Amino acid sequence: MSHATLSKIAEVDRNLSKFLELLPTLLPVHAGQYALMRHGEVLDFFDTALDAQIAGNQRFGDRVFSIQPVMEVAEELGCFSYAVDPREA
């Protein structure tokens, strides 16, 4: 794996860890929404994963961010689950 890919994986891991820590406080207000995260911080919430993806792409040219669904049960987001640039795969 390239250094860029490893950095993206580390970012996703950091974001997930922080998200799981914050989840109990996020659920009452943002249940059913999608959190856009970067550097372990929740930056914004969106009604759809696609809206969160578009916002992340517009804000971050390096494409290093995560999208987490605010729900009690894990949801498979398909390609949204991976922060790997397809051009590097």
Secondary structure, DSSP 8 states (H G I E B T S, - for coil): --HHHHHHHHHHHHHHHHHHHHHHHHHHHHTT-EEEEETTEEEEEESSHHHHHHHHHHH-TT---EEEE-SSS----GGGG----TTT-
